Amino acid sequence: MRAGQAEEKNARARLLIAAEQPGDIGLRMVALDPGVVEVVTVVQNQEELLACAGRFHVDVVLIELELPPLGGIHAGRMLLAIRPAIKVMVVADGQRGDVARKVMEAGLHGCLRPPVGFQTLTSALGCVLDGLAVFPHDIAGAAVGARSQEEREAAQRAQRLTVREREVLGLLVEGLRSDDIAARLFLSRHTVRTHLHNLFGKLKVHSRPEAIGFAMRYELGDISGVGRDTGK
C-alpha cells in the first residue's frame, strides 16, 4: 500500500450499513464524524448489499444479524466470496455466544452489540482495518469454539429433521408458499403440509414465521441441494 493510501485509510473508513431497519442497530449516523467515517450507503437486504458492494468502494460493512432473507452471517459470507478485501462486522443483540462462533467460522471480522456508539464504532473500525477481530469480551470464548446451551439444544432439535423436512424448511426460508414448495419438490400439497407439521413439532415452533426465525438464527436454511428431488 502506498503512503497516501495508508493515510487515507487511517483518516477515514468507508462504511456500508446493511440493516432492514437501520435504527435497530442503534447507530446515529447524524453523530458520525465525516472525517473519520463516511457512510457510503445503507441497504436493507442481501441483494442490495451485494449489488452496492460491487458498485461502490467500501472498506467495512456493518450488517445486522437478521438481515433478509437468510441472515447477516450468510450475507457476509456471500459478500466475502465476491469482495474478499472488505471487512465485515455483524451487529447482534443479547448474550449470543453462538453468533460469535458462527461469525468466526464464516470468516467475518467481528461482532458488535447495539446500540453501536461512535467511539465503539471507530475503535472497531480501526481494529478490523488493522487485521484484528472484534468481539464483546463476555462472548469472545464462543468465537474460538465454545457452544452455548441454547445452540446445543437447537442442534439436537435440528438433527431430528429428515432430509426432506430440511428441504421444505429451506424453501420456506426462501419465501415459497406451500403450492410452490409442492411444485419444486414434486410433492402434493397434503404431503407438504405433513412435512411442515412434523418439522414444526421437531423444532418446537408453532408457525411458519417461527420456523423461519429458527432456521435463520441457526443457519438451517443454508442447505446444499435445497429444492432438488432427492426421492426421500
QUIHU-V513398 format. One record per pair of residues at least 4 apart in sequence whose C-alpha atoms are under 7 Angstrom apart, sorted by sequence separation. I is the first residue (numbers start at 1). J is the second residue. If there is no record, write none. Layout:
BEGIN
i = (I & I)
j = (J & J)
END
This chain:
BEGIN
i = (1 & 2 & 3 & 4 & 5 & 6 & 7 & 8 & 9 & 23 & 33 & 34 & 44 & 45 & 46 & 47 & 48 & 49 & 50 & 51 & 52 & 67 & 70 & 71 & 72 & 73 & 74 & 75 & 76 & 77 & 78 & 79 & 80 & 97 & 98 & 99 & 100 & 101 & 102 & 103 & 104 & 116 & 117 & 118 & 119 & 120 & 121 & 122 & 123 & 124 & 125 & 126 & 127 & 128 & 136 & 142 & 147 & 148 & 149 & 150 & 151 & 152 & 153 & 154 & 155 & 156 & 161 & 162 & 163 & 164 & 165 & 166 & 167 & 168 & 169 & 170 & 171 & 172 & 176 & 177 & 178 & 179 & 180 & 181 & 182 & 183 & 187 & 188 & 189 & 190 & 191 & 192 & 193 & 194 & 195 & 196 & 197 & 198 & 199 & 200 & 201 & 206 & 207 & 208 & 209 & 210 & 211 & 212 & 213 & 214 & 215 & 216 & 1 & 32 & 43 & 53 & 66 & 67 & 103 & 116 & 127 & 128 & 135 & 141 & 142 & 147 & 161 & 171 & 172 & 176 & 182 & 187 & 200 & 205 & 215 & 216 & 43 & 65 & 66 & 80 & 127 & 128 & 182 & 200 & 205 & 215 & 65 & 103 & 127 & 182 & 64 & 65 & 63 & 124 & 171 & 179 & 182 & 100 & 178 & 200 & 76 & 168 & 178 & 72 & 89 & 92 & 109 & 88 & 89 & 90 & 91 & 92 & 93 & 46 & 88 & 89 & 90 & 91 & 92 & 93 & 15 & 45 & 46 & 87 & 88 & 89 & 90 & 91 & 92 & 12 & 13 & 14 & 15 & 16 & 45 & 46 & 91 & 110 & 111 & 112 & 11 & 12 & 13 & 14 & 15 & 16 & 17 & 18 & 19 & 20 & 45 & 109 & 110 & 111 & 112 & 11 & 12 & 13 & 14 & 15 & 16 & 17 & 18 & 19 & 20 & 65 & 109 & 110 & 12 & 14 & 16 & 17 & 18 & 19 & 60 & 61 & 62 & 63 & 64 & 65 & 18 & 59 & 60 & 61 & 62 & 63 & 64 & 65 & 58 & 59 & 60 & 61 & 62 & 63 & 64 & 46 & 50 & 62 & 77 & 73 & 165 & 18 & 76 & 73 & 165 & 161 & 25 & 100 & 104 & 173 & 100 & 172 & 87 & 101 & 161 & 16 & 97 & 100 & 101 & 160 & 185 & 15 & 100 & 101 & 184 & 185 & 14 & 15 & 16 & 17 & 18 & 19 & 95 & 98 & 101 & 185 & 14 & 15 & 16 & 17 & 18 & 19 & 97 & 157 & 158 & 13 & 14 & 15 & 16 & 17 & 18 & 157 & 20 & 19 & 173 & 98 & 98 & 97 & 170 & 169 & 170 & 98 & 170 & 170 & 171 & 167 & 167 & 25 & 164 & 32 & 26 & 27 & 25 & 26 & 27 & 25 & 26 & 27 & 25 & 69 & 71 & 70)
j = (5 & 6 & 7 & 8 & 9 & 10 & 11 & 12 & 13 & 27 & 37 & 38 & 48 & 49 & 50 & 51 & 52 & 53 & 54 & 55 & 56 & 71 & 74 & 75 & 76 & 77 & 78 & 79 & 80 & 81 & 82 & 83 & 84 & 101 & 102 & 103 & 104 & 105 & 106 & 107 & 108 & 120 & 121 & 122 & 123 & 124 & 125 & 126 & 127 & 128 & 129 & 130 & 131 & 132 & 140 & 146 & 151 & 152 & 153 & 154 & 155 & 156 & 157 & 158 & 159 & 160 & 165 & 166 & 167 & 168 & 169 & 170 & 171 & 172 & 173 & 174 & 175 & 176 & 180 & 181 & 182 & 183 & 184 & 185 & 186 & 187 & 191 & 192 & 193 & 194 & 195 & 196 & 197 & 198 & 199 & 200 & 201 & 202 & 203 & 204 & 205 & 210 & 211 & 212 & 213 & 214 & 215 & 216 & 217 & 218 & 219 & 220 & 6 & 37 & 48 & 58 & 71 & 72 & 108 & 121 & 132 & 133 & 140 & 146 & 147 & 152 & 166 & 176 & 177 & 181 & 187 & 192 & 205 & 210 & 220 & 221 & 49 & 71 & 72 & 86 & 133 & 134 & 188 & 206 & 211 & 221 & 72 & 110 & 134 & 189 & 72 & 73 & 72 & 134 & 181 & 189 & 192 & 111 & 189 & 211 & 88 & 181 & 192 & 90 & 108 & 111 & 128 & 108 & 109 & 110 & 111 & 112 & 113 & 67 & 109 & 110 & 111 & 112 & 113 & 114 & 37 & 67 & 68 & 109 & 110 & 111 & 112 & 113 & 114 & 35 & 36 & 37 & 38 & 39 & 68 & 69 & 114 & 133 & 134 & 135 & 35 & 36 & 37 & 38 & 39 & 40 & 41 & 42 & 43 & 44 & 69 & 133 & 134 & 135 & 136 & 36 & 37 & 38 & 39 & 40 & 41 & 42 & 43 & 44 & 45 & 90 & 134 & 135 & 38 & 40 & 42 & 43 & 44 & 45 & 86 & 87 & 88 & 89 & 90 & 91 & 45 & 86 & 87 & 88 & 89 & 90 & 91 & 92 & 86 & 87 & 88 & 89 & 90 & 91 & 92 & 75 & 79 & 91 & 106 & 103 & 195 & 49 & 108 & 106 & 199 & 199 & 64 & 139 & 143 & 212 & 140 & 212 & 128 & 142 & 202 & 58 & 139 & 142 & 143 & 202 & 227 & 58 & 143 & 144 & 227 & 228 & 58 & 59 & 60 & 61 & 62 & 63 & 139 & 142 & 145 & 229 & 59 & 60 & 61 & 62 & 63 & 64 & 142 & 202 & 203 & 59 & 60 & 61 & 62 & 63 & 64 & 203 & 67 & 67 & 221 & 147 & 148 & 148 & 221 & 221 & 222 & 151 & 223 & 226 & 227 & 226 & 227 & 91 & 232 & 118 & 114 & 115 & 114 & 115 & 116 & 115 & 116 & 117 & 116 & 174 & 216 & 216)
END
